[in-house]
């Protein structure tokens, strides 16, 4: 009856919400080379979204505190030539592009795990130049 249908609908909704909590997203990042003295904007793909996590219910019992974050499962590196920087041998910039995402602990060796890091389009040299 109606109760069975609404229960099934609720279950389906929970499954769908779980499936779309994190995903690949298009972002714009600023890339810069110190030798060139300016930044350019490029489009990339990265992971964004939310992961289920648990907070400790008891502060008395010692527990390992682990928070999961939406992070990349796999990446490829793309290359962009920084225009106007041709007199420098290193005018190419390699940047990561996510090809798959998942929920996992934040790896501080390869990811900025801070609560408020620099924005992806931050430029040390002021306003970035738009290229793409």
Secondary structure, DSSP 8 states (H G I E B T S, - for coil): -HHHHHHHHHHHHHHHHHHTSEEEEEEEEEEEETTTTEEEEEEEEEEEE-------S-SSS------EEEEEEEEEEEEEE-TT-TTSTT-EEEEEEEEEEEEEE--TTTS--SSS---TT--TTSS-EE--
